[in-house]
Amino acid sequence: MLSLEKLTAIRRDLHQIPELGFQELKTQNYLIQFFEQLPADRFELKKWRTGLLVKIKGTNPAKMMGYRADIDGLPITEETGYPFSSIHEGMMHACGHDLHMTIGLAIAEHFVYHPISDDLLVIFQPAEEGPGGAKPMMESEEFLEWKPDFITALHIAPDLPQGTIGTKTGLLFANTSELFIDLKGKGGHAAYPHTAKDMIVAASQLVGQLQTIISRNVDPLDSAVITIGKITGGTVQNIIAEKARLEGTIRTLSAHSMGKVKERIEALVKGLEVAYECEAHIDYGAMYYQVFNEPELTVEFMEFAKKLPFVQLEESKEAMTGEDFGYFLSKIPGFMFWLGTGSEYGLHHSKLQPDETAMETALRTMTAYFSFKS
């Protein structure tokens, strides 16, 4: 089993080279070089785009177990002050994928040298943050040839202390969708607004209208979120904006509510076109399916984790977090859990500094669990 010192060194190497979705070439090369140091007769490796599939051979396999780690970074300028900060300007591992990968490598390495009966597929999946790598990967010939009988994954949780893991049966993460709305009117001089169609005014009105969907069209006992995180429009202060763009996200706990929310967005945007005499276009971008933990496997894992002396198990609540691991779980039984990494700053923050000792907790937990299941 890799030492904490080695785990830390690998994580810090990977932390310095974050890459965006389907651009993870340096990352893929680093992962391949790791496996090139291991006995070649103990595993098989396949590339899929910028990701990897690695099958660790069992001694008498009756099934294929799966562990997935995501590998991409985010378009965030790092502010951690780490001596091993990102060397890629404007990119950062701000969602813990550097830890996820390190844990995946360590699990693979452990079972290369300590074989179990069953095969283990370790999946290094690109583009989780966007545009979405899980769905095309799981539909690929490479994956289908080695499709696991059950699948697992973890995600770091800065709000949980190190030594804690959290999960639950059923819905863990929400359905999510990106949201981009482009408006086009007519530009003009600021002194003659009656001759123009002002898209700054239209966009401002739409932001408020979108929030009425949550308050008036979604069941209060369900949950949904529409967040507009970015608005762009106009050129200078004395020209009426001909174009405006809204960028945001939709999160819902149920697939039904996602459909309802989109239906209402489209209705409001059609009304806006009439009211402001403009053209509008909606793009939902990347859409992620809910993470739904299979009850039987999840209960079994939770009962197993309770017996581990180095882990504190916490039953989680549903989160509005999005994760494309949900696509795997829509076709393959399995579960995801939160790994406590106690950090002052949360996911997608430029100062996220997870506790690196959590990697050892995860490694010990998952090697024990896969040994138990084999």
C-alpha positions in Angstrom: 0.0 0.0 0.0 1.4 3.4 -0.9 2.6 5.5 2.0 1.0 8.8 2.9 4.3 10.4 1.8 4.0 8.8 -1.7 0.3 9.7 -1.9 1.1 13.3 -1.1 3.8 13.5 -3.7 1.5 12.1 -6.4 -1.3 14.4 -5.5 1.0 17.4 -5.6 2.3 16.4 -9.0 -1.2 16.2 -10.4 -2.3 19.4 -8.6 0.2 21.3 -10.7 -1.1 20.2 -14.1 -4.9 20.8 -14.1 -6.5 20.6 -17.6 -10.0 21.2 -18.8 -12.4 18.6 -20.1 -11.1 16.4 -23.0 -7.8 18.4 -22.8 -6.2 16.2 -20.1 -3.2 15.1 -22.2 -0.5 15.8 -19.6 -2.7 14.2 -16.9 -3.3 11.1 -19.0 0.5 10.8 -19.7 1.2 11.0 -16.0 -1.2 8.2 -15.2 0.2 6.0 -18.0 3.7 6.5 -16.7 2.6 5.4 -13.2 1.3 2.2 -14.6 4.4 1.6 -16.7 6.3 1.2 -13.4 4.0 -1.7 -12.3 4.3 -5.4 -13.4 2.7 -5.5 -16.8 1.3 -9.0 -16.5 -1.0 -7.9 -13.6 -3.2 -5.4 -15.5 -4.5 -4.3 -18.9 -4.8 -0.7 -19.9 -6.9 1.0 -22.5 -7.0 4.7 -23.5 -10.4 6.3 -24.2 -10.0 9.9 -25.5 -8.1 11.6 -22.7 -9.1 9.1 -20.1 -7.9 5.6 -19.1 -9.5 2.2 -18.2 -7.3 -0.1 -16.2 -8.3 -3.7 -15.4 -6.5 -5.2 -12.5 -6.6 -9.0 -12.9 -8.1 -11.2 -10.3 -6.9 -14.6 -9.5 -10.2 -16.4 -10.1 -12.6 -13.7 -11.3 -16.4 -14.2 -11.0 -17.2 -10.6 -11.5 -15.8 -7.1 -12.4 -15.8 -4.5 -9.7 -15.5 -0.8 -10.6 -14.0 2.4 -9.1 -14.2 5.7 -10.9 -12.0 8.8 -10.5 -12.5 12.0 -12.5 -9.4 13.8 -13.8 -10.2 17.3 -15.2 -9.6 20.7 -13.6 -11.5 23.9 -13.5 -11.1 27.3 -15.2 -10.2 29.0 -11.9 -7.1 31.0 -11.0 -5.5 29.4 -8.0 -5.0 31.4 -4.8 -3.9 28.7 -2.3 -0.3 29.9 -2.0 0.9 26.3 -2.3 4.5 25.9 -3.4 3.0 23.3 -5.7 0.3 25.5 -7.2 -1.0 25.1 -10.7 1.5 25.8 -13.4 -1.3 26.2 -15.9 -2.5 29.8 -15.8 -6.2 30.2 -15.1 -6.7 26.5 -14.3 -6.9 24.7 -10.9 -7.9 21.4 -9.3 -10.5 23.1 -7.2 -12.9 20.2 -6.9 -10.5 17.5 -5.5 -9.9 15.6 -8.7 -6.2 15.5 -8.0 -7.1 13.6 -4.8 -9.6 11.4 -6.6 -7.0 10.3 -9.2 -4.3 9.7 -6.5 -6.7 7.4 -4.6 -7.5 5.6 -7.8 -3.8 5.0 -8.6 -3.2 3.8 -5.1 -6.1 1.4 -5.1 -4.9 0.0 -8.5 -1.3 -0.3 -7.2 -2.4 -2.2 -4.1 -4.3 -4.9 -5.9 -1.5 -5.3 -8.5 0.7 -6.4 -5.7 -2.0 -7.9 -3.4 -4.3 -9.8 -5.8 -7.9 -10.7 -5.0 -10.2 -13.1 -6.7 -12.2 -10.7 -8.8 -11.2 -8.3 -11.5 -11.2 -4.6 -10.6 -11.7 -1.9 -13.2 -10.2 1.5 -12.3 -11.7 4.2 -14.4 -10.0 7.6 -14.9 -12.8 9.6 -16.5 -12.2 13.0 -18.3 -14.5 16.0 -18.5 -16.6 15.6 -15.4 -16.8 19.4 -15.0 -17.9 19.7 -18.6 -18.9 19.0 -21.2 -19.5 15.6 -19.6 -17.3 12.6 -20.0 -19.3 9.8 -18.2 -22.1 9.3 -20.7 -19.9 9.0 -23.8 -17.3 6.9 -21.9 -19.8 4.4 -20.7 -21.3 4.0 -24.2 -17.8 3.4 -25.7 -16.7 -0.1 -27.0 -13.7 0.1 -24.6 -15.9 0.5 -21.5 -18.6 -2.0 -22.6 -16.0 -4.7 -23.1 -15.0 -4.3 -19.4 -18.4 -3.1 -18.0 -18.3 -3.7 -14.2 -21.0 -5.5 -12.3 -21.1 -2.8 -9.7 -19.4 0.6 -9.5 -18.2 3.0 -6.8 -16.8 6.5 -6.5 -16.1 9.1 -3.9 -16.0 12.9 -3.8 -14.0 15.1 -1.4 -16.1 17.0 1.2 -14.4 20.0 2.6 -17.2 20.6 5.1 -16.6 17.1 6.7 -13.6 16.5 9.0 -10.8 14.2 7.9 -11.6 10.6 9.0 -15.3 11.0 8.2 -17.2 9.6 5.2 -20.8 10.3 4.4 -23.4 8.7 2.1 -27.0 7.6 2.0 -29.3 5.3 0.0 -31.2 6.7 -2.9 -30.7 10.2 -4.2 -27.4 11.8 -3.2 -26.7 14.4 -5.9 -29.2 16.4 -7.9 -30.2 16.5 -11.6 -28.3 19.4 -13.1 -28.2 21.3 -16.3 -26.3 24.3 -17.6 -28.3 27.3 -18.9 -27.3 29.8 -21.5 -29.8 32.4 -22.9 -28.8 34.7 -25.7 -31.0 37.8 -26.4 -30.8 40.0 -29.5 -32.6 43.3 -29.9 -31.6 46.5 -31.6 -28.7 48.8 -30.6 -28.9 52.5 -30.6 -27.8 55.8 -29.0 -28.4 56.1 -25.3 -30.3 59.4 -25.8 -32.8 57.7 -28.1 -34.1 54.6 -26.3 -37.4 54.7 -28.2 -35.5 53.7 -31.4 -33.8 50.7 -29.9 -34.6 47.4 -28.3 -32.5 47.3 -25.1 -31.3 43.8 -24.1 -29.8 44.9 -20.8 -33.3 45.8 -19.7 -34.7 42.6 -21.1 -32.0 40.5 -19.4 -32.6 42.2 -16.1 -36.3 41.5 -16.3 -35.7 37.9 -17.2 -33.4 37.2 -14.2 -36.2 38.2 -11.8 -38.8 36.2 -13.8 -36.7 33.1 -13.7 -36.9 33.0 -9.9 -40.7 32.9 -9.9 -40.4 29.4 -11.4 -38.9 28.2 -8.2 -41.3 30.0 -6.0 -44.5 29.4 -8.0 -44.0 26.4 -10.3 -42.1 23.8 -8.3 -43.7 21.7 -5.6 -42.6 23.2 -2.2 -41.9 19.7 -1.0 -39.5 19.2 -3.9 -36.4 21.3 -4.3 -35.0 23.2 -7.3 -32.5 26.0 -7.9 -32.0 28.4 -10.8 -28.8 30.5 -10.5 -27.7 33.0 -13.0 -24.0 33.4 -12.4 -23.0 35.6 -15.3 -24.6 38.3 -17.4 -22.8 40.0 -20.4 -24.1 42.7 -22.7 -23.3 46.0 -24.2 -20.1 47.7 -25.3 -19.9 51.2 -23.7 -22.0 53.3 -21.3 -23.7 55.5 -24.0 -24.8 52.8 -26.4 -28.0 50.7 -25.9 -27.1 47.0 -25.8 -28.2 45.1 -28.9 -27.2 41.8 -27.3 -27.1 40.2 -23.9 -26.2 36.7 -22.6 -27.2 35.0 -19.3 -25.3 32.0 -18.1 -26.4 29.9 -15.2 -27.3 26.5 -13.8 -30.5 24.5 -13.0 -30.5 22.0 -10.1 -33.5 19.8 -9.2 -34.0 16.8 -6.9 -36.4 15.1 -9.3 -36.2 14.5 -13.0 -39.9 15.6 -13.2 -39.0 19.0 -11.7 -36.2 19.4 -14.2 -38.6 19.0 -17.1 -41.1 21.4 -15.5 -38.4 24.0 -14.9 -37.2 23.9 -18.5 -40.8 24.1 -19.7 -41.4 27.3 -17.7 -38.1 28.8 -18.8 -39.0 28.3 -22.4 -42.5 29.9 -21.8 -41.0 32.9 -20.1 -38.4 33.4 -22.8 -41.1 33.3 -25.5 -43.1 35.9 -23.6 -39.9 38.0 -23.3 -39.5 37.9 -27.1 -43.0 39.4 -27.5 -42.7 41.9 -24.7 -39.3 43.3 -25.7 -39.5 42.7 -29.5 -36.4 40.6 -29.5 -35.0 37.2 -30.5 -33.9 34.7 -27.9 -32.1 31.4 -28.0 -31.8 28.8 -25.1 -29.0 26.3 -24.8 -29.0 23.8 -21.9 -25.3 22.8 -22.4 -24.2 19.9 -20.3 -26.9 18.0 -18.4 -26.1 15.6 -15.6 -28.3 12.8 -14.3 -29.0 12.5 -10.6 -26.6 10.4 -8.5 -28.9 7.7 -7.1 -27.2 5.2 -4.8 -28.5 1.6 -5.1 -30.0 0.8 -1.7 -28.8 -2.7 -1.1 -25.1 -2.0 -2.0 -25.1 1.3 -0.2 -26.5 -0.2 3.0 -23.9 -3.0 2.8 -21.1 -0.5 2.4 -22.4 1.7 5.3 -22.6 -1.3 7.6 -19.1 -2.3 6.5 -17.7 1.2 7.1 -19.2 1.3 10.6 -16.9 -1.5 11.6 -13.7 0.2 10.4 -11.9 1.6 13.4 -10.3 4.5 11.4 -13.6 5.8 9.9 -16.5 7.8 11.3 -19.6 7.2 9.1 -22.2 10.0 8.7 -25.5 9.7 7.0 -25.7 12.4 4.4 -28.5 14.5 3.1 -29.3 15.1 -0.5 -27.1 17.8 -2.1 -27.8 20.1 -5.1 -24.3 19.2 -6.3 -24.0 17.9 -9.8 -21.9 14.9 -10.8 -21.9 13.0 -14.1 -21.2 9.8 -12.2 -25.0 9.6 -12.1 -24.9 8.3 -15.7 -22.9 5.3 -14.6 -25.3 4.7 -11.8 -28.3 4.9 -14.1 -27.0 1.7 -15.9 -24.8 0.0 -13.3 -25.7 -0.6 -9.6 -23.4 1.2 -7.2 -22.9 4.2 -5.0 -20.9 7.3 -4.3 -19.8 8.7 -0.9 -18.4 11.9 0.5 -14.8 11.8 1.8 -14.2 14.3 4.6 -11.2 16.6 3.9 -11.8 19.4 6.3 -11.0 22.7 4.6 -11.9 26.3 5.4 -12.8 26.8 1.7 -15.3 24.8 -0.2 -15.5 23.1 -3.6 -14.7 25.3 -6.7 -13.0 27.9 -4.4 -9.6 29.3 -5.5 -8.3 28.7 -2.0 -9.5 25.1 -1.5 -6.9 23.2 0.6 -8.1 19.7 1.4 -6.5 17.7 4.1 -4.2 15.3 2.3 -4.3 12.7 5.0 -7.8 11.9 3.9 -6.3 10.0 0.9 -5.0 7.4 3.3 -8.4 7.0 4.9 -10.0 6.5 1.5 -7.3 4.1 0.4 -7.6 1.9 3.5 -11.4 2.0 3.2 -11.7 1.1 -0.4 -9.0 -1.6 -0.4 -10.7 -3.2 2.6 -14.1 -3.0 0.9 -13.0 -4.5 -2.4 -11.2 -7.3 -0.6 -14.5 -7.9 1.3 -16.5 -7.9 -1.9 -14.2 -10.2 -3.8 
